[in-house]
């Protein structure tokens, strides 16, 4: 098995969402990777993906907006070098019921089905940290010994996006799988490994980097918020629609269109004003609190929390526009963060195209892989393949 680096490296993105992984691979080096197919169940997210990548993929026919179980990998029509994907994590996430019988937990098997059909040189799986403690992860690793993935060597690691220049402390499991034929022919004799961190928590001990490339401090959320207006001018997206995948939806919108606010009640506004930078619900006077918050002084300190300007943000989730769901108040303005700010904290460029309602786009942003984390993986993956067939 040899690497195809004299031409773009073909990638397929499964459970693609709005395209965070793909965007990271493309932003690493223009022309290094080429999208040849993608699968995403949610039509709004699939439309966002198509708005950004369908032209390169050869048209919308290569973007399957539907159940992956009903998708034939042969529809790609090209050799596939790399498969990317983050099977749905709700069954593993600590925010859900963590139901071991959640049918979404089994979707990794569909990922394996596609791997078996397309035989990529490398595949990448992204998931939440609890995936490491799941029965599904045990089955996945067992399949590399004598099962369907016996032709691949797996490397698994829990990465913090902040360690790779993302202004967000998002922890995700990254599984890197390299075909054994590629390992055997590689000069290193080893499978692809996880990228080394480029950043670290300020004043932390540990990896100092190298003599020539010392680690930088984590990037603070202030670097994002300093580029957006403190106040919002509208609560609505522009009035336009599109039909990219044969379904009419709001859009397309650029990231710059997403600086939309909310209409808080007077009581909510007073709560926002009472909470200082880094504070949370515990800072509220009794008349602005709730019986539940008053009676439960322990538990999450992020509920109704305000971000720090000089630190990375907490994990951006799908309801970041609701401060009662987490630490999502702007560090200085008396409001929740906007869709624009959340997208920038995830690393999406200002000209990225979005399709869907406010809620649908928020879900796409919160479920995405941070672009710069994906870019770091793309960097090492590209160099790994180039070591066999340098350009």
HELIX and SHEET records of a PDB file:
HELIX    1   1 UNK A   20  UNK A   28  1                                   9    
HELIX    2   2 UNK A   43  UNK A   57  1                                  15    
HELIX    3   3 UNK A   60  UNK A   62  5                                   3    
HELIX    4   4 UNK A   68  UNK A   70  5                                   3    
HELIX    5   5 UNK A   73  UNK A   76  5                                   4    
HELIX    6   6 UNK A  103  UNK A  107  5                                   5    
HELIX    7   7 UNK A  108  UNK A  118  1                                  11    
HELIX    8   8 UNK A  129  UNK A  133  5                                   5    
HELIX    9   9 UNK A  135  UNK A  146  1                                  12    
HELIX   10  10 UNK A  161  UNK A  164  5                                   4    
HELIX   11  11 UNK A  180  UNK A  185  1                                   6    
HELIX   12  12 UNK A  222  UNK A  225  1                                   4    
HELIX   13  13 UNK A  255  UNK A  258  5                                   4    
HELIX   14  14 UNK A  266  UNK A  274  1                                   9    
HELIX   15  15 UNK A  281  UNK A  283  5                                   3    
HELIX   16  16 UNK A  286  UNK A  288  5                                   3    
HELIX   17  17 UNK A  291  UNK A  295  1                                   5    
HELIX   18  18 UNK A  323  UNK A  325  5                                   3    
HELIX   19  19 UNK A  339  UNK A  345  1                                   7    
HELIX   20  20 UNK A  358  UNK A  367  1                                  10    
HELIX   21  21 UNK A  371  UNK A  386  1                                  16    
SHEET    1   A 7 UNK A  63  UNK A  65  0                                        
SHEET    2   A 7 UNK A  33  UNK A  40  1                                        
SHEET    3   A 7 UNK A   9  UNK A  14  1                                        
SHEET    4   A 7 UNK A  82  UNK A  85  1                                        
SHEET    5   A 7 UNK A 122  UNK A 128  1                                        
SHEET    6   A 7 UNK A 171  UNK A 179 -1                                        
SHEET    7   A 7 UNK A 152  UNK A 160 -1                                        
SHEET    1   B 2 UNK A 199  UNK A 200  0                                        
SHEET    2   B 2 UNK A 216  UNK A 217  1                                        
SHEET    1   C 3 UNK A 241  UNK A 242  0                                        
SHEET    2   C 3 UNK A 249  UNK A 254 -1                                        
SHEET    3   C 3 UNK A 353  UNK A 355 -1                                        
END                                                                             
